[in-house]
Amino acid sequence: MRNEEKFMAKPLVAIVGRPNVGKSTFFNRITGTKLAIVEDTPGVTRDRIYADAEWLGKEFTLVDTGGVDMDTEDVLLRQMRMQAELAIEASQLILFFVDGKTGITSEDYEVAKMLRKSGKPVIVVVNKTDNKNDEQNIYDFYELGLGEVIGISSSQGLGLGDLLDLVISGLGEYETDGEEDDTLKIALVGKPNVGKSSLTNKILGYDRVIVSDIPGTTRDAIDSVFERGGQKYTIIDTAGMRKKGRIDDKSIERYSVIRALGAVRRADVAVVMIDATEGITEQDVKVAGYVDSEGKPCVIAVNKWDAVEKDTYTIEEYNKKISADLAFMPYAQRIYISAQTGLRIDRLFAMLHTAYENNIRRIPTGVLNDCLQDAVTAAEPPSTKGRRLKIYYMTQVSVKPPTFVLFVNETALMHFSYQRYLENYLRKTFDFTGTPIKIIVRQKSDEKGE
């Protein structure tokens, strides 16, 4: 069994099809219900390219793609096709959307041919099946030779439950929690050509991963198992793959987030890599935001530091830029490294261990509430329209990341600024360097009726 299969992440389900068949309507409808949880995480959900979903107790990730036009010279449409191909490569199941009102088209046949070559299981989704007249067109799509065909209406919400049943059935049996062992799993994430493969090779001491100047020469996440100082590690390189003839196609960077999905979920800790010669970019922020939204501990590694011309203020300017652009993850330590020379690699491992240990840290309830009392004494809870927030107690309910439930008299009185103050107080009192923490506010009735 390959390592990629051993530590199973949520499977990816790709939505593909030619333009204007209702893919986005379906995606938005799913993400707009309780089936999917989509948070406004800084840097991640701006493009809305993926969303987690759950059906009948099974979780999976839905990946949206642009319309696939197989015969076009239009640059934008070629990029959209490229994005769909990347999503197909990464997915375990494909939802092939077609238009039930238009009927089968020559473009549908071309897309079907591409899907058959992928070897992935496919469900043909005949969208816009709004009434009985449209249902007659469903059977025509069996001519595509792709197996299961189902009619739905994304706009009216018809047939979605039956479709999701087929999705779960098509994915088969899988576990998303992974196997527990003593191996520390490290995901290297970042945009193409940031040096992830070079760092892997430097750590391992040999060319486990092919490195070239073409951004993204690794097709899949590659797991490498090794020992260092008596500790077992699995390092997951998530570089993207781009064929040589397509190196001018910039759309691949948008999908580096997709490649990071499974790797981050399987990992215990992540290294968010940034190219020092380019500085922090919008794509770097997106990838970092995804790591944060998954609650993973991480270290920000600014690579190629040896290639930067430096003066007295260089590192200070970099730190200011990172602090501003990654303000949503102030807990993350940063380090300036060189994957080529091995600069500060030992220090990077020390930071990763610190981040992971703090991610699994538990605080005894008594000690936690002593800290809470000190925080409340130092800064009184706010009041709104004559109603003052009363804080009763706090308890830690889980780790990975450390998660706390705070019981109050009325949740509406908890202002986000005071909640942030409490989080900062916890961080000041206990060592949560390198890891996000979560505070969940719950309402508890006041027994005295005050």
N, C-alpha and C positions, 0 to 999 in steps of 0.2 A: 504493500500500500504506500502510495506517495505521501509525503508530508502534507501536500496541498489538500489531500483527502482526509488525512488523519485528524487534523484540527479543522473541522467543518465550520465554515461561516454560513451566514444566511445565503441561500442560493439566489442567483440573479435571474430575473425574468425580463427579457427584452421585448419591447413593443416596436415592431417594424412594419413597414408597408409604404406604398407610394404616397405622394403628397395628397392631402385633403381627403383622407378616408376616416378621420375622426379619432386619430391616435391621442392627440392632446386632450380632446374632450373626455375620453375614457380615463386618461391619466389624472386629469384634474378632478374628475368625479370621484375617483378612488381616494385621492389625497384629501378631498374635501369631506370625507366621511370618517367614522371611527375605525374603518379598516386600516387606515394609514396614519402614522404620526409624523407630521412635518413641522419642525420647529424653525423659528426665524433665527437660526444660528448665524452669527456674523461670518461672512465669507463663504458660506456653503450653499444656502438654499436660493441664492439670487437667480441661478439658472434653472432651478427646479428640474434637474435631470434625473433624479432618483427619489424614491420614497420607500420607507419600510411599510410592509403590509402584514396583516395576520388574518388567517381564515381557518376556522375549525382547529384552533390551537397551534397552527403551523405558521411560522414566520418566513417571509421572503422579502426580497428587495425588487421593486419594480423600476426598470430603467427605461426612460423615454428617449426616443430618437427622432430626428427630423425625417422628412419624407425621402424615400429612396427612388431616385430617377436613374435607371441603369444606362440610359443612352443620352448623355448630355455633356456639353463642353462648358456649361455655366459653372463658374468657380464656386459659387455658393452651394449649388446643388451637388457638385462633386464633393464638397466638404461634408455636406449632410450625409451623402452615401458612405463616406469614409467613417463618420461617426457611427452609423448603423453597423458597419462591418466590425468595428471595434467592440460594440456592445454585443454583437452576435458571438464573437470570439470568447468574451468573458462570461456569457450566460449559460445556464443549465437548461433553460426552456425558452422558446420563442413564441410570442403571440403575433401572428401574421395578420394584420388588419387589412380588410378589403371592403369595398363599398357595395352594400346590398342593393342599393337603388340603381347604381350604374351597371352592375353586373360585372362579370369577369372581363378583364382587359388584357391587351398584349403586354402591358407593363407588369400586370400581376404575374403572368407567366415568367417574365424575366426575373422578378424578385423570387419567385418560387424556385427557379433554377439555382439561384445563389444560395437559398436556404437548404436545398437538397445537398449541395456541395459541403455545407458546414457540418452535416452529420448530426446536428442537434435535433431533439424532439420539437415538433412544431404543432401548435393549435391554430387552425385557420379561423379567425374571428370575422364573421360577416356582420359588419356594423351597419347602422341605419336600417335595421330590420324593425320598422315601426308598426307594421300591420300585417295582416294575413297575405295581402298581395305581395309584399316584400319577401315573405317566407318562401315563396315559390322559387326565388332566385338562389336560396341557400344551397340546394343540391347541385347547382352548376359548378360550385367551387370544389367539389370532389375531383373535378378534372385536373386540378393542380397536382394531384398525387402526393399530398402531404399528410394524409391521415385524417385526424379528428377535425370536424367542421361544426361550428356552433354559431347561431344567429343571436345578436344582441342589439340593443339601442342605447348607446352611451348617453345621448341627450335625454332620453326618457327613463333611463335606469332599468331597462328591461333585460332580463337574462344574465345579469351580473353575477348573481349567486351561483347559477349553473356553470358559468365560465370559471369562477374561482374554485368550484369543486373540481373541475377538470385540471386546473393549474396544480392544485395540491396532489391530485392523482398522478399527474405527469411528472412531478418532482420526485415522487416515491418517498422512501423512508430516509430521513436524515435527522441529525442532531445538530443544534446550533451552539451548544455550550462547550464543545470540545472535550478533550481528554486532559485530566489533571496529571501532571508529572513534575519533575524537578528541573525541567528545562525552561530557562527564561527566553521567551520568544520576543524578538526585536524586529519591528517593521521599519524599513527605510522608505520614507515617502517623500514625494516632491515632484516637481515638474520634470519632463525629460531633459537629459543632459546636465543635470545638476551634480552628478558624480556618485549616484547611489551604487552603481556597479563597481566603480573604482574603490569606493569605501569597503564594499564587501570583499573585494580581492585583497586589499591591504590588510584587512582583519584576518582573513583566512591564510594569507601568505602565498596564495597561488591563484591563477586565473580561473576561478570557478565560474565567473560570469564574463561573457564576451564584452569588451569595452571598445567603443569606437567614437568618432566625432559626430556620427549621425545621431541626433537626439532620439533616444529610445531604441535600443537594439535588443531588448529582452522581451520576448513575447508574453510570458506569463510571470506571475509571482514565483520566484525561485527560492526554495528553502535550502539552507546550508546549515548542517549541524556540526558543532565543534565544541571544544573545551578550552577554557582560558582560566588559569589560576584555580583549577579544581572545580569550576562552575560549568555546567552544561548550558549551551546556548543554541537557539535556532534563529538564524538571521534571515529575514524575508526581504529579498530585493524586489521592489515593485516597479522597476523601470518599464516604460511602455515600449511597444514595438512599432516601428514605422518603416515600411519598405523603402528602399533607396530611391525609387522613382517618385516617391511621394513626400520627400523631405521638405518641400516648400509648402506643404499643407499644414497651416497653423492650427487647424481645428483639433488636432490630436491632443493639444495641451488641455483643452477643456475636459477631455475624457480621462486625464490622469487621475481625477477624483474617482472615477469608476474603478480603475485598477487598484486604487487604495482601499476600496470598500472592504473586500474580503480580508486583505492583509491586516488592516488595522483591527478588525474584529477578532482575528485569530491571535493577535499579538498581546503580550503583557505590557509592553512599553513601546513607544514610537520615537523615531528620530525624524524630525521635520527638517529636511535639508534645503538650504537656500544657497544660491550661487552668488558668491561675494563679488564676482566681476560684473554681475547684472544688478545687484541689489534686490530688495524684496519686491515682488510683483503681485499683481492681483491674483494670479494662479497660486502663488505661495500662500496667500491669505486664505484662499478657498480650501486648500489641502489642510492647512493648520486648523481651520474652523471645523473641518470634519473630524479631526482627531479629538478636538475639544468636545464636540457634540456627542462623541462616543464615550466620553468620560475616561479616556486613556491618559495615563501619565506620559510625559514626553520631554524631550530635550530639543531645543532649536540649535541645529548645527549649521553654521555659516561656512560652507566649503570653499575651497580654492583661495584661502586667505593668503597663501604664499604668492599668488598672482596679482595681488592688489598693491598699488603704490600707496604707501602709508606715511602719515605724518603724526604729529602729536595728537591731533583731534580726530583721526580717522575712525577709531573704534568707538569713540563717544558719539560721532555722527551716526554710525551704524546702529548703535544701541538706541538712540533717540527714534530713529526711523522704525525699528522693530517694535519698540514700545508703543508707538502711535498706531501702526498698522495692525498689530496683534494685541491691542488693548484688552480684548476679551479673554486672553490667557496670560495674565501677568505672573502667574505662578510658574511658568515654564522657564527653566534656566537656559541660558544660551552659551554657546561655546564656538570659538573660531578655530577651524581645523583645516587640514589639507589631507585629502584622501591619497594624494600622490606621494607625499613625503611621510605621512603618518603623524603629522603634528597634532599633539594633544589627544590622540586616540585613547591612551590610558585614562586620561581625565574624563573623556566622554563616557567610558564604561562606568566610572565611579558615579557620575551624574545619573546614568540610567538606573543604577541600583538604588540610589537615593530616591529617585522618582517612584520606582516600583514599590519600595518598602513603605513609602508614605501613602501610596495608593491602596495598600492593604492594612493601613494602620487603624486600630480600634481604640477609642477613648472610653474608659470606664464611665458609667453614667454619673457617679458621684463627682468625679473630677470634672466632667463636662459641665455639670450644673453649677459647680463652684465658679468655673470660668464664665458661664452665662450670667451669674449674679454679679460678678465683677464688671462685666460689660454693661449691664443695665444700670448699675450704680454710677459708672463713669459717664454714661450718656442715657438720660431718661427716654423711654419710648415716646413716640410722637402722639399727639392727640388730633382728632379731626372733628370739627363741629361739636366740641364739648365732650366727645367720647375719646378716652385714652386707651391706647393699646396696653393690655396686660399680658405679660409673658409668664406662663406657669412653669414649664420645664422643657428640657430637650433630651432626646435620646438618639443614639446612633443605631440605625436599622440595618446598614449594610456597608460593604466595602466595594472597591473597584467600580466607581470611586467611593470614598467615604461619604455616606449619605446620612443626614440628620433630619429628624422630624421635630419641629418646634411647635408646641401647643400654646395657643393664645386664646383670648376671649372672643376675638372677632377678626377673621382673616382680612377683611376689607380695610382694617386700620393699619395693616402692615405696609408701610411705604417701601418701595424698592431700595431707597437710599439707606433706610435703617437695616434692612435685610443684608445689604452689602456691608454695612458697618459691622454687623454681627459676624459675617463671614471673615472679614479682615481681622476681627478680634480673635476668632478661632485660629486663624493662620499665625497671628502674632504670638498666641499662647502655646500652640502645638506646632510641630514641624510638618507642614503639608507642602513643602517645596517640591515642585515638579508635577503635582497632581491637581486636577480640578476637584472641588468638593461641591456637594449639593445640600441645600437646606429646603426642606418641604414644610410649609406652614399649614398647620391643621387647627381647626376650631375646637375648643373644649369649653363646655358650659361651666359657668362659675357657680359652684355649689352654694355659695352664700347669696346668690342672686343679685350681686352688686353690678 
